[in-house]
């Protein structure tokens, strides 16, 4: 599986939906800020994340953005102040 680096950012109005989305994204990556995650995933897993998120988000009021990062783009990131790239951490996902 090819690995993609994807930034996921969301704005979800209800606490329960926001918690479910955060838990889903946490299974595939690391939180950068409260509503921003960096995911290391495959295109197949990204499609699964999207499918699962669409099943519980309110598409009339919630938003979820995915920004794919090429190696050159991700390698050129700049962190200032307290900002830092997340350390890679492996997680087990139970289905």
C-alpha positions as CSV (number, residue, x, y, z in Angstrom):
1,X,0.0,0.0,0.0
2,X,1.3,3.4,-0.9
3,X,1.5,5.8,2.0
4,X,-0.1,9.2,1.8
5,X,0.4,12.1,4.1
6,X,-3.0,13.9,4.5
7,X,-4.0,16.8,6.6
8,X,-7.6,16.4,7.9
9,X,-9.4,19.5,9.3
10,X,-12.9,19.7,10.5
11,X,-15.6,21.9,12.0
12,X,-18.3,19.7,13.6
13,X,-21.1,21.4,15.7
14,X,-22.3,18.5,17.9
15,X,-20.0,17.1,20.6
16,X,-21.0,13.5,19.9
17,X,-20.3,13.7,16.2
18,X,-17.1,15.6,16.9
19,X,-15.9,12.9,19.3
20,X,-16.6,10.1,16.9
21,X,-14.7,11.9,14.1
22,X,-11.8,12.6,16.3
23,X,-11.6,9.0,17.4
24,X,-11.8,7.8,13.8
25,X,-9.0,10.2,12.7
26,X,-6.9,9.3,15.8
27,X,-6.9,5.7,14.5
28,X,-5.0,6.8,11.4
29,X,-2.8,9.6,12.5
30,X,-1.9,12.3,15.0
31,X,-3.7,15.4,16.3
32,X,-1.9,18.6,15.4
33,X,-4.5,20.9,17.0
34,X,-8.0,20.3,18.3
35,X,-9.6,19.9,14.9
36,X,-6.6,19.2,12.7
37,X,-4.9,15.8,12.2
38,X,-2.0,14.5,10.1
39,X,-2.8,11.1,8.7
40,X,-0.4,8.5,7.3
41,X,-2.7,6.3,5.3
42,X,-3.3,4.6,1.9
43,X,-5.8,5.8,-0.7
44,X,-8.0,2.8,0.2
45,X,-8.0,3.7,3.9
46,X,-8.6,7.3,3.1
47,X,-11.7,6.3,1.1
48,X,-12.8,4.2,4.1
49,X,-12.3,7.1,6.5
50,X,-14.4,9.3,4.2
51,X,-17.2,6.7,4.0
52,X,-17.3,6.2,7.7
53,X,-17.2,10.0,8.4
54,X,-20.1,10.6,6.0
55,X,-22.2,8.0,7.7
56,X,-22.4,10.0,11.0
57,X,-21.6,13.6,10.2
58,X,-24.5,16.1,9.5
59,X,-23.6,17.1,6.0
60,X,-25.8,20.1,6.2
61,X,-23.8,21.8,9.0
62,X,-20.5,19.9,9.5
63,X,-17.4,20.1,7.4
64,X,-14.4,17.9,6.9
65,X,-11.5,18.7,4.6
66,X,-8.7,16.4,3.4
67,X,-5.5,18.0,2.0
68,X,-3.1,15.5,0.4
69,X,0.6,16.4,0.9
70,X,3.3,15.4,-1.6
71,X,6.7,14.4,-0.2
72,X,8.2,17.7,-1.3
73,X,5.3,19.7,0.2
74,X,5.4,17.9,3.5
75,X,9.2,18.0,3.7
76,X,9.0,21.8,3.3
77,X,6.8,22.4,6.3
78,X,7.9,25.1,8.7
79,X,7.0,25.0,12.4
80,X,7.2,28.1,14.6
81,X,7.0,28.6,18.3
82,X,5.3,25.7,20.1
83,X,4.3,24.1,16.8
84,X,6.1,20.8,15.9
85,X,5.6,17.8,13.6
86,X,4.1,14.9,15.4
87,X,6.4,12.0,16.2
88,X,5.3,8.9,14.3
89,X,3.4,6.6,16.7
90,X,2.0,3.2,15.7
91,X,-1.5,2.4,16.8
92,X,-3.6,-0.8,16.6
93,X,-7.1,-0.4,15.3
94,X,-9.7,-2.8,16.4
95,X,-12.6,-3.3,14.0
